Structure formats: C-alpha cells, structure tokens
Amino acid sequence: WFRKAEQGGFLWPGFGENIRVLDWVLRRCDNEQDIGEKSPVGIIPKKSALNLEGLDEEIDWDQLFSTPNRFWNEEVKELRSYFENQVGKSLPEEIEKQLDDLQKRFDEQ
C-alpha cells in the first residue's frame, strides 16, 4: 500500500481507505469464494472484490497489484540481509523456507 506510482504519488489513496482492504481480508477469513486470485506473493483481491465506491481518485489497479520481478527479487534479498543481521541463526526454518519459496515463484515467472 505504500508503493508509489511512476508519477510520484501513492498508488493507494491513503490510510483512511484501508478499511476497504480489511473488509476484503475478513471476507477471505470467512471463506467467501471468488474474491481472490493467485499471484507470486500470495492471494490478491480480484478487481471486483474491493469496494472502491466513493473514492475521490481512480485506482491504477494493474500497477497497484503488479508483482514486478526486479522489485521482488530485491525485496527478498533485503529481507534475507535483515534477518541475517538482526536474527542470525535464530531465524526459524519456516521463515527461510518462505523466502526460498517466494524467490522460486519469481524465478519461475
């Protein structure tokens, strides 16, 4: 939600609109069907699944939910570095596995 558009502004309209995302998350937790789609980073909302009614600005949906390889490869690299420096050998294996799996999903794209 804190990604910026090429023009410099934020892709999501702001903190006050996060209730729209929380609504989607809670509906997912309630097993509502057909509101999400798979992406390399996990399940993301389908375009029709977020209530965008009443927003003052138009959402660039494709850019907001894009998963650019370059960005995510850097993100995985930064996360690994952070965990190595901050947690070291105490990092749970499952977190390391999740990072490996995330990297693999982008490598396969």
Secondary structure, 3 states (H helix, E strand, C coil): CCCECCCCCECCCCHHHHHHHHHHHHHHHCCCCCCEEEECCEEEECHHHCCCCCCCCCCCHHHHCCCCHHHHHHHHHHHHHHHHHHCHHHCCHHHHHHHHHHHHHHHCC
